[in-house]
Amino acid sequence: MTKQMNTNMRTRFAYEQDLNNLKTWDKYKFMYELQGGPKVSWYEMYDNCLICNHTRGCMINDKGTMVVCVTQESPVVFSTKWQSWVHALDGSQPNLNLKAKTGLTQSTTANEFIADKVYKMILSHYPLTPEHTQHLIKERGMTLEEIKERGYASYKQEVPLFPVPDPNGEYVKDGQSVRFDNLWIDRLVKAGLFKNDWKGVAGFYMESEGDERMLRFHAEEGILIPFRNGKKQIVGLQVRLDDDKRGYSESKSTNPEYKAEIIPFGKNKLYAGVEAKIVNIETGEVIGQATDLKYPIIIKDGLGNIVSEFTFKQEPKYKWVSSANRLYGVKANVTAHVAYSLDNLKNKYPYVNTFWITEGGLKADIIASNLHKGLSKEKLAMYGSNVIAVAGTGQWRRAIEVAKNQGAKTVVLAFDSDYLSNEAVRKDYNRMATELKENTGINVFIAKWQEYQGKGLDDLLLNGYSPSIEYLQDL
């Protein structure tokens, strides 16, 4: 196991814990064949990536020596389709030629027309709960009209009870062709879609139980947020997890002699209110426990002296809907989101060539709905009220690709106000600005504001402030 760790990574001890837990976590294995070398097993990291420190589908090999990161670039490209790079954890440059080889049949990503139809069918079956509606109205400043037009939903897991036909033909049992009904098949048909239109739509997959196959839809419970392309088609979904559904994925101790043993809940997740044991590494003795992990856990000796303090990190609020590495599943279409103003969203053929660029799909929707409140008529005419959003700043290339495809003449960069103090975000910001300025011919402006006015542009507008907008001349 590699001992030399990057300063941005977690401690070696926490890293070893992760590798040990790989055997018990609900993870899916990738098999890749090294040209002229041994096979390598890769695991998706449900915890924060050791390279980019985000939870975005990055992978680690079973030897603990390499990471495939979807955010941080390296000289070695792992995939151009999914934008990922290989990193050696000892700081060396990996020299790999990797070929995908998986034991589970995967579906090909559905085209935008089918994906849009299927996603709209899914959303229609999950009306927003009163709690989620109140969150969007009171805390995010949205109106009922905006909520309806943008198509949010509240997802709660369902368990279909009946097997379905094999995707390659009729379901066969004891040599006889048998037709079965199914919850999702029935919904597809009632929506005017074909029975197999689910294939290639992220979230759907087949689950085998003996000689039967069940059509499943997988997502975390929370608010479903549609990600749209420039044609207003829904091409992906994210989930905003409720706070009580966000697991605690990591613990940090001020004393290396103690560790927190996480007690699994559900699929090896620890939520607020679930017991955490504090264990002495050398003796295995349980020396403390706690249930509220939102606050530090302080361990004292018999004399009342503090011997260690633990802090726990909660999982991200937003996750992609994905069925990757499941039978006939497909990876999430990690794409940029085009959030039109409400008027343009209602317009069948909106034509715009000015966009704001930010991070976060829901945030972009809120910005697009409120820019008219924070800008003068002259500025609104100049900069517009339509937004391109990426799920994370490391995906800035996707925003540029959408801007170019939309024929953008002007863009306004509007990342959160703390981007200057966040090294990783600042680097992504500078790379995006450089690419836009030097290689696209698009006029680039920067939105600025004071942090006390709001962390993001959405907060700023809801707080009644207006951003200053400056033309980007020199980087």
matplotlib code that plots the C-alpha trace (Angstrom):
import matplotlib.pyplot as plt

x = [0.0, 1.2, 2.3, 3.2, 0.1, -0.7, -1.3, -4.8, -5.7, -6.8, -4.6, -3.0, -4.9, -8.3, -7.1, -6.4, -9.8, -11.4, -9.5, -10.5, -14.1, -14.1, -14.9, -18.0, -19.3, -22.0, -19.7, -19.5, -16.3, -14.8, -12.4, -9.8, -7.1, -3.7, -2.0, 0.8, 0.1, -2.1, -5.8, -6.8, -9.9, -11.5, -14.0, -16.2, -15.5, -18.7, -16.6, -14.7, -12.1, -8.5, -7.5, -10.3, -12.0, -15.4, -18.0, -18.4, -17.9, -14.1, -12.6, -9.7, -7.9, -7.8, -4.1, -4.6, -2.0, -4.1, -7.2, -9.3, -10.6, -13.3, -12.3, -8.5, -6.5, -3.3, -1.1, -2.8, -6.4, -8.6, -11.6, -12.5, -16.2, -16.5, -13.6, -11.4, -7.7, -5.4, -3.4, -0.7, -1.0, 2.8, 3.2, 4.7, 3.2, 1.2, 1.8, -1.3, -3.2, -6.6, -9.3, -12.8, -14.0, -17.0, -19.0, -22.4, -24.2, -24.7, -27.3, -26.3, -27.3, -30.7, -31.0, -32.2, -35.7, -36.3, -34.6, -36.7, -39.9, -39.0, -37.7, -40.9, -42.9, -40.8, -41.3, -45.1, -45.4, -43.7, -45.5, -43.6, -44.3, -45.6, -42.2, -40.3, -42.7, -42.3, -38.5, -38.5, -40.9, -39.6, -35.9, -35.3, -37.7, -39.6, -43.2, -45.7, -45.7, -41.9, -41.9, -44.4, -42.7, -39.3, -40.6, -39.3, -40.5, -40.1, -38.7, -39.5, -38.3, -40.7, -40.4, -41.9, -43.4, -43.5, -40.9, -40.8, -39.8, -36.2, -34.9, -34.0, -37.3, -40.2, -39.7, -39.3, -40.1, -40.1, -39.8, -43.0, -43.2, -44.9, -46.0, -45.8, -47.0, -44.8, -45.1, -42.7, -43.6, -47.2, -46.3, -44.2, -47.1, -49.6, -47.3, -47.4, -43.8, -42.5, -41.9, -38.1, -37.7, -36.3, -33.1, -30.3, -32.1, -30.0, -31.7, -33.3, -31.8, -32.7, -32.3, -32.1, -33.8, -33.3, -34.8, -36.8, -35.8, -37.2, -37.2, -36.0, -35.5, -32.7, -32.3, -31.6, -34.7, -35.1, -36.0, -35.5, -33.9, -34.1, -31.0, -32.0, -30.1, -30.4, -33.5, -35.2, -35.1, -34.4, -31.2, -30.3, -31.6, -29.9, -31.3, -31.1, -31.0, -32.9, -30.6, -31.8, -30.9, -27.3, -24.9, -21.7, -18.9, -15.7, -14.3, -11.3, -9.5, -7.0, -5.4, -4.1, -4.4, -8.2, -10.6, -14.4, -16.0, -19.0, -22.0, -23.8, -27.3, -29.1, -26.4, -23.5, -24.4, -24.4, -27.1, -27.7, -29.1, -27.3, -24.8, -21.1, -18.6, -15.2, -12.6, -9.1, -7.0, -4.5, -7.0, -10.2, -11.9, -15.0, -14.2, -17.1, -20.2, -22.4, -25.5, -25.4, -22.6, -23.3, -21.1, -17.6, -17.3, -14.9, -13.3, -11.9, -9.8, -10.6, -9.2, -11.4, -8.6, -9.4, -7.6, -9.2, -11.8, -13.7, -15.4, -17.6, -18.2, -21.6, -22.2, -22.9, -26.4, -26.6, -26.2, -26.7, -29.4, -27.4, -27.7, -24.1, -22.6, -26.1, -27.5, -28.7, -28.1, -26.3, -24.1, -25.5, -25.4, -23.1, -23.9, -24.3, -27.8, -29.4, -31.7, -33.9, -35.8, -39.4, -40.5, -38.0, -38.8, -42.4, -41.3, -41.3, -38.2, -36.2, -33.2, -30.7, -26.9, -26.1, -25.6, -24.5, -22.3, -22.5, -22.3, -25.4, -28.6, -31.1, -29.0, -29.1, -32.9, -33.2, -30.8, -32.7, -35.9, -34.6, -32.1, -34.8, -35.2, -31.5, -30.6, -31.7, -33.5, -30.4, -28.2, -30.9, -31.0, -27.2, -26.5, -29.8, -31.3, -30.4, -27.9, -25.6, -24.7, -22.3, -22.5, -19.0, -16.4, -14.1, -16.6, -16.2, -15.5, -19.1, -20.3, -18.1, -19.2, -22.9, -22.2, -20.5, -23.3, -25.9, -24.0, -23.2, -21.8, -21.5, -21.1, -21.0, -19.0, -20.8, -19.2, -19.7, -18.1, -15.6, -13.9, -10.8, -10.2, -10.9, -7.7, -9.3, -12.3, -10.0, -7.9, -11.0, -12.2, -9.0, -8.8, -12.4, -11.7, -8.5, -10.2, -13.2, -11.0, -8.3, -10.1, -13.8, -14.2, -17.0, -17.1, -16.4, -17.6, -17.3, -20.0, -18.7, -20.2, -19.3, -19.6, -21.9, -24.4, -24.7, -22.5, -23.9, -25.5, -28.9, -28.4, -27.4, -30.5, -32.9, -31.3, -32.2, -28.7, -27.3, -23.9, -21.3, -20.3, -16.9, -15.4, -12.6, -9.6, -6.6, -6.3]
y = [0.0, 3.4, 5.4, 8.7, 10.8, 14.1, 16.9, 17.4, 13.8, 12.3, 10.7, 7.4, 5.8, 7.0, 5.8, 2.3, 2.2, 2.9, 0.1, -2.3, -1.2, -1.9, -5.5, -4.7, -1.5, -1.8, -1.1, -2.3, -3.6, -2.7, -5.0, -3.5, -5.2, -3.7, -4.1, -6.7, -6.7, -8.0, -7.2, -4.3, -4.0, -0.6, 0.5, 3.6, 5.8, 6.6, 8.7, 11.8, 11.2, 11.2, 13.5, 16.1, 15.6, 15.4, 12.6, 12.5, 8.9, 8.7, 5.3, 3.7, 0.4, -2.5, -2.1, 1.4, 2.8, 4.6, 6.8, 7.6, 11.1, 12.8, 16.3, 16.7, 16.4, 14.4, 13.6, 10.1, 10.2, 7.3, 8.1, 11.0, 10.2, 10.6, 13.0, 11.2, 11.0, 8.5, 9.5, 7.5, 8.1, 8.0, 11.1, 9.2, 9.3, 6.2, 4.7, 2.7, 1.6, 0.6, -1.3, -1.6, -5.1, -5.5, -8.6, -6.9, -6.0, -2.3, -0.4, 2.3, 5.8, 6.7, 9.6, 12.9, 12.6, 9.2, 10.3, 13.4, 11.4, 8.8, 11.3, 13.3, 10.1, 9.4, 12.9, 12.8, 9.8, 11.6, 14.8, 17.1, 16.5, 19.4, 19.5, 19.8, 22.4, 24.6, 24.2, 25.5, 28.3, 29.6, 28.8, 29.0, 31.8, 29.9, 30.3, 27.5, 28.4, 28.1, 24.8, 23.4, 24.6, 23.3, 19.9, 19.0, 15.9, 14.1, 10.6, 7.8, 4.3, 1.7, -2.1, -3.5, -6.9, -8.6, -9.9, -8.4, -9.7, -10.1, -7.0, -9.2, -11.0, -12.6, -13.9, -17.7, -20.1, -23.9, -23.6, -21.5, -17.8, -16.0, -12.3, -10.5, -7.1, -4.6, -1.3, 0.6, -1.2, -0.3, 3.4, 3.5, 2.1, 4.5, 7.4, 6.4, 4.9, 1.5, -1.1, -1.1, 2.7, 2.5, 1.0, 3.6, 6.0, 6.4, 5.0, 2.0, -1.5, -5.2, -7.2, -10.9, -13.1, -16.7, -17.2, -14.0, -10.5, -7.4, -3.9, -1.4, 2.3, 3.4, 6.8, 8.3, 9.7, 13.5, 16.2, 15.2, 18.0, 17.8, 18.7, 20.1, 20.7, 23.8, 22.3, 22.1, 18.3, 16.6, 14.6, 13.8, 13.9, 14.9, 14.3, 16.8, 14.6, 15.5, 16.2, 13.0, 10.9, 12.2, 9.7, 10.5, 9.2, 10.1, 10.7, 12.7, 12.4, 14.7, 11.7, 8.8, 6.3, 6.4, 5.8, 6.0, 2.7, 3.6, 1.5, 0.8, 1.9, 0.8, 0.2, 0.8, 4.5, 6.4, 9.0, 11.5, 9.8, 6.5, 5.3, 5.7, 3.8, 5.3, 2.5, 2.4, 1.1, -0.9, -2.5, -2.5, -1.1, 1.0, 4.3, 6.4, 6.8, 9.4, 9.8, 13.4, 13.6, 17.1, 18.2, 17.2, 14.2, 14.9, 12.0, 12.5, 10.3, 9.5, 12.8, 14.8, 15.6, 15.7, 12.9, 13.1, 15.0, 13.5, 15.4, 13.7, 14.7, 14.5, 13.3, 15.8, 17.2, 16.4, 13.1, 11.9, 9.4, 6.5, 2.8, 2.2, -1.3, -2.8, -5.3, -3.3, -0.1, 3.0, 5.6, 9.1, 11.5, 14.0, 17.0, 20.8, 22.1, 25.0, 26.9, 29.3, 32.2, 31.3, 33.2, 31.4, 28.1, 28.5, 29.6, 26.6, 27.9, 30.2, 31.9, 33.4, 34.1, 35.4, 33.1, 33.2, 30.2, 28.9, 25.6, 23.7, 22.8, 24.0, 27.1, 27.9, 27.6, 30.0, 32.5, 32.3, 33.0, 36.0, 37.9, 40.2, 41.3, 42.1, 43.7, 46.9, 46.7, 47.7, 45.1, 42.5, 43.2, 43.0, 39.9, 38.1, 35.8, 32.4, 30.2, 27.3, 25.2, 22.4, 19.9, 20.9, 23.5, 20.7, 20.1, 23.6, 22.2, 21.0, 24.5, 25.9, 23.1, 24.0, 27.7, 27.2, 24.8, 27.5, 30.1, 32.2, 35.7, 36.7, 34.8, 36.0, 33.8, 33.7, 31.1, 31.4, 34.4, 32.2, 31.0, 33.1, 31.3, 27.9, 26.8, 24.0, 26.2, 29.1, 26.9, 25.7, 29.2, 30.4, 27.5, 28.2, 31.9, 31.3, 28.8, 31.1, 34.2, 32.6, 29.9, 30.7, 34.3, 34.7, 38.0, 37.1, 39.1, 38.4, 38.9, 40.0, 40.7, 40.8, 37.5, 39.0, 39.6, 35.9, 33.0, 32.2, 34.4, 32.8, 33.9, 37.4, 37.9, 36.4, 38.8, 41.8, 42.7, 43.1, 41.9, 44.2, 43.0, 43.5, 42.8, 40.2, 41.9, 40.2, 36.9]
z = [0.0, -0.9, 2.1, 0.5, 0.3, -1.3, 1.2, -0.1, 0.6, 3.9, 6.4, 5.6, 8.4, 7.0, 3.6, 5.0, 6.6, 3.2, 1.5, 4.3, 4.0, 0.2, 1.0, 2.9, 1.3, -1.4, -4.3, -7.8, -9.4, -12.7, -14.4, -16.7, -18.6, -18.6, -21.9, -21.3, -17.6, -14.8, -14.3, -12.1, -10.1, -9.7, -7.1, -7.2, -4.2, -2.3, 0.0, -1.1, -3.8, -2.6, -5.5, -5.9, -2.5, -4.1, -4.4, -8.2, -9.3, -9.0, -8.7, -6.8, -7.6, -5.2, -4.6, -3.3, -5.7, -8.4, -8.6, -11.7, -11.1, -13.1, -11.9, -11.6, -14.8, -15.3, -18.3, -18.5, -19.9, -18.6, -20.7, -23.1, -23.2, -19.4, -18.9, -16.4, -15.6, -13.9, -10.9, -9.1, -5.3, -4.9, -7.1, -10.1, -13.6, -14.4, -17.9, -18.6, -21.7, -20.2, -22.0, -20.5, -19.6, -17.4, -16.5, -16.5, -19.8, -19.9, -22.0, -24.5, -23.5, -24.9, -27.3, -26.0, -27.4, -25.7, -22.4, -22.2, -22.7, -20.1, -17.5, -17.8, -17.3, -14.1, -12.7, -13.3, -10.9, -8.0, -7.0, -4.6, -1.0, 1.1, 2.9, -0.4, -1.8, 1.3, 1.0, -2.5, -1.7, 1.6, 1.4, -2.3, -3.2, -5.9, -6.9, -7.5, -11.2, -11.4, -9.5, -11.9, -15.1, -14.0, -13.2, -9.7, -8.0, -4.7, -5.1, -2.7, -3.5, -4.7, -5.1, -8.2, -7.6, -11.0, -13.4, -16.9, -20.4, -21.1, -22.9, -25.9, -26.1, -24.2, -20.7, -20.9, -18.1, -18.4, -22.2, -22.4, -23.5, -20.6, -20.5, -17.1, -16.2, -14.3, -12.6, -14.8, -18.0, -17.4, -16.8, -20.0, -22.1, -20.5, -21.4, -25.0, -25.0, -26.0, -23.4, -23.9, -24.0, -20.4, -21.8, -21.8, -19.3, -16.2, -13.2, -14.9, -14.7, -14.5, -11.4, -11.6, -8.9, -9.8, -13.3, -13.1, -14.0, -12.4, -13.9, -11.2, -11.0, -8.6, -7.0, -3.6, -1.9, -2.1, -4.6, -8.2, -10.2, -14.0, -16.0, -19.5, -22.7, -24.9, -26.5, -23.1, -23.1, -19.8, -20.3, -16.7, -13.1, -9.9, -6.4, -3.6, -0.5, 2.6, 5.5, 7.4, 4.3, 4.0, 5.5, 7.4, 5.3, 7.2, 10.7, 11.6, 15.0, 16.6, 18.2, 15.9, 18.8, 18.6, 15.8, 15.3, 14.3, 12.1, 12.9, 9.5, 8.9, 5.7, 3.2, 5.4, 6.0, 9.2, 9.7, 12.4, 15.4, 14.7, 17.2, 16.6, 18.8, 19.7, 19.9, 21.1, 18.3, 20.4, 22.8, 20.9, 24.0, 23.4, 25.2, 24.1, 21.9, 20.4, 18.3, 17.1, 14.5, 13.5, 16.3, 17.4, 19.7, 22.6, 24.4, 28.0, 30.3, 33.9, 35.0, 32.6, 30.2, 26.5, 24.8, 21.4, 19.4, 16.4, 13.6, 11.0, 7.4, 5.9, 2.3, -0.5, -0.9, -4.6, -6.3, -9.9, -10.7, -12.1, -12.7, -13.8, -13.2, -12.8, -15.3, -18.4, -16.5, -17.7, -16.2, -15.4, -18.3, -16.4, -18.4, -18.1, -17.4, -19.3, -17.1, -19.1, -17.6, -17.0, -20.1, -22.3, -20.7, -21.8, -25.3, -27.7, -29.6, -27.4, -29.0, -26.7, -27.1, -23.7, -20.7, -17.1, -16.0, -12.5, -10.4, -9.4, -11.3, -8.7, -8.1, -11.9, -11.9, -9.1, -10.7, -14.0, -12.2, -10.3, -12.5, -13.7, -10.1, -9.5, -12.9, -14.5, -17.8, -19.6, -18.0, -18.4, -22.1, -22.3, -20.2, -20.3, -17.7, -18.9, -17.1, -17.9, -14.8, -14.2, -11.3, -10.1, -11.2, -12.4, -15.2, -16.7, -20.2, -20.4, -19.8, -22.6, -25.0, -24.3, -24.7, -28.1, -29.2, -28.3, -30.3, -27.2, -27.9, -24.3, -21.0, -17.4, -15.0, -11.6, -9.2, -5.5, -3.8, -1.9, -5.1, -4.5, -1.1, -2.5, -4.4, -6.4, -7.5, -8.3, -10.6, -12.4, -12.7, -14.2, -16.7, -17.8, -18.2, -20.1, -22.5, -23.1, -23.7, -25.9, -27.9, -28.3, -29.4, -26.7, -24.7, -21.1, -18.1, -14.4, -11.8, -8.4, -5.0, -1.3, 0.5, 3.2, 0.5, -0.3, -1.0, -4.4, -7.0, -6.1, -2.5, -3.6, -5.7, -3.0, -0.5, -2.7, -3.9, -7.4, -8.7, -10.3, -13.7, -15.2, -18.6, -18.4, -20.1, -18.5, -16.6]

ax = plt.figure().add_subplot(projection="3d")
ax.plot(x, y, z, "-o")
ax.set_aspect("equal")
plt.show()
